[in-house]
Amino acid sequence: MKILAKLADVGVKRLQQFNTIGDARFIALHKTFLNGLIRKFGLSTYQLLWLSFFKGIVIAFVIMYLYLVFR
């Protein structure tokens, strides 16, 4: 007997997306790309925020490494 259902099974969890109306072309393109990631992987905007944060840390370490090796 299944007492608790997952939020996705009940239909409570919805995908929040970024609005692109009235934005500049490059910003609208970027938001459209992010909306595609949200839909493809089923991410929330909070999860996307953490993903971007860790991506920034990795890029910063790569830049620091390249700077220290090639200076």
CORQUIHU-V634110 format. One record per residue. N is the residue number from 1. RES is the residue in one small letter. OMEGA is omega in whole degrees, 0 to 359 (NA if undefined). NEAR is the number of other C-alpha atoms within 8 Angstrom. Layout:
BEGIN
n:N res:RES omega:OMEGA near:NEAR
n:N res:RES omega:OMEGA near:NEAR
END
This chain:
BEGIN
n:1 res:m omega:182 near:2
n:2 res:k omega:183 near:4
n:3 res:i omega:182 near:4
n:4 res:l omega:177 near:4
n:5 res:a omega:175 near:7
n:6 res:k omega:180 near:6
n:7 res:l omega:180 near:8
n:8 res:a omega:179 near:7
n:9 res:d omega:181 near:7
n:10 res:v omega:181 near:8
n:11 res:g omega:181 near:7
n:12 res:v omega:182 near:7
n:13 res:k omega:179 near:7
n:14 res:r omega:179 near:5
n:15 res:l omega:174 near:9
n:16 res:q omega:182 near:6
n:17 res:q omega:180 near:7
n:18 res:f omega:179 near:8
n:19 res:n omega:182 near:5
n:20 res:t omega:183 near:9
n:21 res:i omega:176 near:5
n:22 res:g omega:180 near:4
n:23 res:d omega:174 near:7
n:24 res:a omega:186 near:6
n:25 res:r omega:182 near:6
n:26 res:f omega:180 near:6
n:27 res:i omega:178 near:9
n:28 res:a omega:177 near:11
n:29 res:l omega:179 near:8
n:30 res:h omega:179 near:8
n:31 res:k omega:177 near:11
n:32 res:t omega:176 near:10
n:33 res:f omega:179 near:8
n:34 res:l omega:177 near:9
n:35 res:n omega:176 near:10
n:36 res:g omega:177 near:8
n:37 res:l omega:180 near:10
n:38 res:i omega:181 near:14
n:39 res:r omega:185 near:9
n:40 res:k omega:184 near:6
n:41 res:f omega:179 near:6
n:42 res:g omega:182 near:8
n:43 res:l omega:169 near:11
n:44 res:s omega:179 near:9
n:45 res:t omega:177 near:9
n:46 res:y omega:177 near:7
n:47 res:q omega:177 near:8
n:48 res:l omega:177 near:10
n:49 res:l omega:179 near:8
n:50 res:w omega:177 near:8
n:51 res:l omega:178 near:8
n:52 res:s omega:179 near:8
n:53 res:f omega:181 near:8
n:54 res:f omega:175 near:8
n:55 res:k omega:177 near:8
n:56 res:g omega:178 near:8
n:57 res:i omega:180 near:8
n:58 res:v omega:179 near:8
n:59 res:i omega:178 near:8
n:60 res:a omega:178 near:8
n:61 res:f omega:178 near:8
n:62 res:v omega:179 near:8
n:63 res:i omega:178 near:8
n:64 res:m omega:180 near:8
n:65 res:y omega:180 near:8
n:66 res:l omega:178 near:8
n:67 res:y omega:182 near:8
n:68 res:l omega:181 near:7
n:69 res:v omega:188 near:6
n:70 res:f omega:180 near:5
n:71 res:r omega:NA near:4
END
